[in-house]
Amino acid sequence: MFTVDLRNSLHRYPSRARRLSCYSVWAGLLLAVPAVVGIGPVSPQAQAASCAAASATVLVAAETPVLDWSENLGYDGAGNLWVSRSWQSEVLRYDNSGRVTARVSIAFPAAIRLGPDGLMYVNSGDLAANLKSGLHGGAIVRFDPAAVSPMPEVFATGLSLPNGAAFDADGNLYVADSASGVLRIGRDGTVDTEWSARAPKNLDVLAGVDGTMINGLTVAGDALYVTVTASPTGRVLRIPIDDPQHTTVALDLLTSAGTISPDDLIVGNDGDLYIATSTGALVRSDPSGNACTIAVTHPLTSLAVVPGTDHELVAGTMTGEVLRIDLP
């Protein structure tokens, strides 16, 4: 847990106060989960589950802590880093020195992913107000990262709170909609309603969703791995792409790594899962579900593999910094 005095920030940026008031529900839930279940950022069990330590350094500093919340990040085909600044409603491109080289206005952006066509796809509408059932204010937009002035265009609409996302080898886009469930979207931007109807839904206990806020999503071979952020067990689900109704529990972070609140996750170049948590623990898990905590740092939101490297990740944080993580 951590606290930040926002009064000065909101006084300096009054136009963001209303934006923050909607988002505070989301942030509050993420930050409150450890206290609800009675553990700190990382429990004593994590010591037994720890393995060789990773190191974290600040790659991009936060100009205004928390208001610069780095919700998600990803690389384009040229190796440029793009960061979703949800509370700023912007996606920013950074060079290797951490300097901003482009800005794209997108309402409350979340996952940003390189598509099979070379365009960047961004979930829009990552806003706590969209958790309300029946709202469809979320969308997916895309833009050309190589354009002099990238202009987003709508790719898919009718979503609620699109959060995590990933493409499979066939070019289908899978979206973790925190208000509804896991969706599959075809290359034409149409939701595959038949597949999505068989996939786990928010609060779908029979599918193993033991909480709310389906959040992070990654593709690993013939399966998806999906996190449930507000889960008392820190649950990660495995969804067979060809048989989504037979979802299983991949691992529970509370028992395997002594932490909870999983957010985004990725598959590293070594084939292991790397899971960001809002407790600040970075968890590594092999395909069998054997997990350990390899770093404890800022509350984490997202992860990406640095192109051309075998042992480096970048991570988004709730406080706004972008971290470079050197894996053991």
C-alpha positions in Angstrom: 0.0 0.0 0.0 1.1 3.6 -0.6 -0.5 7.0 -0.3 0.0 10.1 -2.5 -1.3 13.6 -1.7 -3.2 14.6 -4.9 -4.3 18.0 -3.7 -1.5 20.0 -5.3 -1.7 18.0 -8.5 -5.4 18.6 -8.9 -5.0 22.3 -8.1 -2.4 22.6 -10.8 -4.5 20.5 -13.3 -8.2 21.3 -12.5 -9.4 19.9 -15.8 -8.2 16.4 -14.7 -10.2 16.5 -11.4 -13.4 15.1 -12.9 -11.4 12.5 -14.9 -9.7 11.4 -11.7 -13.0 11.2 -9.8 -14.2 8.5 -12.1 -10.9 6.6 -12.1 -10.5 6.7 -8.4 -12.9 3.8 -8.0 -10.6 1.6 -10.2 -7.4 2.7 -8.5 -8.9 2.4 -5.1 -9.9 -1.2 -5.7 -6.5 -2.1 -7.0 -4.7 -0.6 -4.2 -7.1 -1.8 -1.5 -7.1 -5.5 -2.4 -4.0 -6.4 -0.3 -5.6 -4.9 2.8 -8.9 -6.5 2.2 -7.5 -10.0 2.4 -5.1 -9.1 5.2 -1.7 -9.2 3.7 0.9 -6.5 2.9 2.4 -5.9 -0.5 4.3 -9.2 -0.4 3.6 -11.8 2.2 6.3 -13.8 4.1 5.4 -16.8 1.9 7.0 -14.8 -1.0 10.4 -15.2 0.5 10.1 -19.0 0.2 8.8 -18.6 -3.3 11.5 -16.1 -4.4 14.1 -17.1 -7.0 17.0 -15.2 -8.6 16.3 -11.5 -8.3 15.7 -9.2 -11.2 16.8 -5.5 -11.0 14.6 -2.5 -11.9 15.7 1.0 -12.9 13.7 4.0 -14.1 13.6 4.3 -17.9 11.1 7.2 -18.0 10.3 9.3 -15.0 6.8 10.5 -14.0 6.4 14.3 -14.3 3.3 14.1 -12.1 3.1 11.0 -10.0 -0.1 9.0 -10.3 -1.6 11.4 -12.8 1.0 10.1 -15.2 -0.2 6.5 -14.5 1.3 4.3 -17.2 -1.5 1.9 -17.8 0.1 -0.1 -20.6 3.0 -0.2 -23.1 4.2 -1.8 -26.2 6.7 -1.6 -29.1 6.0 -0.8 -32.7 7.6 -2.6 -35.6 10.5 -0.1 -35.7 11.3 -0.8 -32.0 9.8 2.4 -30.6 8.2 2.3 -27.2 4.6 3.5 -26.8 3.0 4.1 -23.4 -0.7 4.5 -22.6 -1.2 7.4 -20.1 -4.8 6.7 -19.1 -5.5 9.7 -17.0 -4.0 12.0 -19.6 -6.0 10.3 -22.4 -2.8 10.1 -24.5 -0.5 7.5 -26.0 3.1 8.7 -26.1 6.1 7.5 -28.1 9.5 7.6 -26.4 13.0 7.4 -27.7 15.8 5.5 -26.0 16.7 8.5 -23.8 13.1 8.7 -22.5 12.2 11.8 -24.6 8.7 12.1 -26.0 8.7 12.0 -29.8 5.0 11.7 -30.6 1.6 12.1 -28.9 -1.7 10.5 -29.9 -5.0 11.5 -28.2 -7.0 8.5 -27.3 -9.7 8.5 -24.6 -8.6 6.5 -21.5 -6.2 4.2 -23.3 -5.3 0.7 -22.0 -3.5 -2.1 -23.9 -1.5 -1.1 -26.9 -0.4 -3.8 -29.3 1.4 -4.1 -32.6 -1.0 -5.6 -35.1 -0.2 -8.0 -37.9 -0.6 -5.1 -40.4 2.0 -3.0 -38.7 -0.5 -0.7 -37.1 -0.8 -0.1 -33.3 -4.1 -1.2 -31.8 -5.2 0.5 -28.6 -8.1 -0.3 -26.2 -10.0 2.9 -25.4 -12.4 3.5 -22.5 -10.4 2.1 -19.6 -12.6 4.0 -17.2 -14.1 2.8 -13.9 -17.5 4.2 -14.9 -17.6 1.6 -17.7 -17.7 -1.2 -15.1 -21.4 -0.6 -14.9 -23.3 -3.4 -16.5 -24.9 -2.5 -19.9 -22.5 0.3 -20.8 -20.7 0.1 -24.1 -18.5 3.1 -24.1 -15.3 1.1 -24.9 -13.7 0.8 -28.3 -10.5 -0.3 -30.1 -8.7 2.2 -32.2 -5.6 1.9 -34.4 -3.1 4.2 -36.0 0.0 4.1 -38.1 3.0 4.5 -35.8 5.2 5.6 -38.8 3.0 8.5 -39.7 4.3 12.0 -39.1 1.2 12.8 -37.1 -0.5 9.5 -36.2 -4.3 9.8 -36.4 -6.4 7.0 -34.7 -9.3 5.4 -36.5 -12.0 3.2 -35.0 -11.4 -0.5 -35.4 -14.1 -2.1 -33.1 -16.9 -0.7 -31.0 -19.6 -1.9 -28.6 -17.1 -2.9 -25.8 -17.5 -2.0 -22.2 -14.2 -1.7 -20.4 -11.5 -3.1 -22.8 -8.3 -3.7 -20.8 -5.8 -6.3 -21.8 -5.3 -7.5 -25.4 -3.2 -9.8 -27.6 -3.1 -11.1 -31.1 -2.9 -14.7 -32.0 -0.9 -16.1 -35.0 -4.0 -15.9 -37.2 -4.5 -12.2 -36.6 -7.4 -12.5 -34.2 -7.4 -9.9 -31.4 -8.4 -11.1 -27.9 -9.6 -8.5 -25.5 -10.0 -8.8 -21.7 -13.1 -6.7 -21.1 -13.1 -6.0 -17.4 -16.9 -5.5 -17.3 -18.0 -8.4 -19.4 -15.4 -11.0 -20.2 -13.0 -12.3 -22.8 -13.8 -11.4 -26.4 -12.4 -12.4 -29.8 -12.4 -9.9 -32.5 -11.7 -10.8 -36.2 -9.4 -8.9 -38.6 -12.5 -7.0 -39.8 -13.2 -5.6 -36.4 -16.3 -7.8 -35.8 -16.7 -9.5 -32.4 -16.8 -13.3 -32.8 -20.0 -13.7 -30.7 -20.0 -17.5 -30.8 -16.5 -17.8 -29.5 -16.9 -15.0 -27.0 -20.1 -16.6 -25.6 -18.1 -19.7 -24.7 -15.3 -17.7 -23.0 -15.2 -16.7 -19.3 -17.3 -13.8 -18.2 -16.7 -11.3 -15.4 -17.8 -12.9 -12.1 -18.2 -16.3 -13.9 -17.5 -18.6 -10.9 -18.1 -21.7 -12.9 -15.3 -20.7 -15.2 -12.9 -20.1 -12.3 -13.4 -16.3 -12.2 -13.3 -16.0 -8.4 -13.5 -12.2 -8.4 -14.0 -9.2 -10.7 -12.0 -7.2 -13.2 -10.7 -9.6 -15.8 -7.6 -7.6 -16.8 -4.4 -8.8 -18.3 -4.3 -11.2 -21.4 -1.5 -12.8 -23.3 -1.3 -15.5 -26.0 0.9 -18.5 -25.4 0.8 -21.1 -28.2 -2.7 -22.6 -28.3 -4.0 -20.9 -25.1 -4.7 -17.5 -23.6 -3.6 -16.6 -20.1 -5.9 -14.1 -18.3 -5.6 -12.4 -14.9 -8.4 -11.5 -12.5 -7.3 -8.4 -10.6 -9.8 -8.3 -7.8 -9.5 -11.9 -6.9 -8.8 -12.9 -3.3 -6.4 -15.6 -4.6 -4.6 -13.6 -7.3 -6.0 -15.9 -10.0 -4.6 -16.5 -13.5 -6.7 -18.5 -15.9 -5.7 -20.6 -18.9 -8.2 -20.5 -21.8 -7.7 -23.0 -24.7 -8.3 -21.0 -27.8 -10.1 -23.9 -29.6 -12.1 -24.8 -26.6 -12.7 -21.7 -24.4 -15.5 -23.2 -22.3 -12.9 -25.5 -20.8 -11.0 -22.8 -19.0 -8.8 -24.0 -16.1 -6.9 -22.3 -13.3 -3.3 -21.8 -14.3 -2.1 -20.6 -10.9 -3.1 -18.6 -7.9 -0.5 -16.1 -6.9 -1.4 -16.0 -3.2 -0.4 -19.7 -2.7 2.3 -19.8 -5.4 4.1 -16.5 -4.9 2.7 -14.9 -1.8 1.0 -12.0 -3.5 -2.3 -11.0 -5.2 -3.7 -8.3 -7.5 -2.4 -9.6 -10.9 -2.6 -7.0 -13.7 -0.9 -7.4 -17.1 1.1 -10.5 -18.1 3.3 -11.5 -21.0 5.2 -14.5 -22.2 9.0 -13.9 -22.1 11.5 -15.1 -24.6 12.3 -18.0 -22.3 8.7 -19.3 -22.5 7.8 -18.4 -18.9 4.9 -16.1 -17.9 5.8 -12.8 -16.3 3.0 -11.3 -14.2 2.8 -7.7 -13.1 0.9 -7.0 -9.8 -0.4 -3.9 -8.1 1.4 -5.0 -4.9 4.7 -4.3 -6.8 5.7 -7.9 -7.0 6.9 -9.2 -10.4 6.1 -12.9 -10.6 7.6 -15.5 -13.0 5.8 -18.7 -13.6 6.8 -21.7 -15.7 4.2 -23.5 -17.9 3.4 -25.9 -15.1 2.4 -23.1 -12.7 5.6 -23.1 -10.6 5.9 -19.5 -9.6 8.2 -17.2 -7.7 8.7 -13.5 -7.0 11.7 -12.1 -8.8 11.3 -8.4 -7.9 9.4 -6.1 -5.7 9.1 -2.5 -6.9 6.5 0.2 -7.7 2.9 -1.0 -8.1 3.0 -2.5 -11.6 0.4 -2.3 -14.4 1.9 -3.8 -17.5 4.9 -5.5 -19.1 6.6 -5.8 -22.5 9.7 -7.5 -23.8 12.3 -5.2 -25.0 12.9 -6.0 -28.7 16.2 -7.6 -29.6 16.9 -8.7 -26.0 16.6 -12.0 -24.2 16.6 -10.7 -20.6 15.0 -7.3 -20.6 11.5 -6.1 -19.9 9.8 -2.7 -19.5 7.1 -2.2 -17.0 4.3 0.4 -16.5 3.5 1.6 -13.0 0.6 3.2 -11.1 2.9 6.0 -10.1 3.7 6.8 -13.7 7.3 5.7 -14.1 8.3 3.3 -16.8 10.8 0.8 -15.5 13.5 -1.3 -17.3 13.8 -4.7 -15.7 16.9 -6.9 -16.1 15.9 -10.5 -15.7 18.3 -12.9 -13.9 
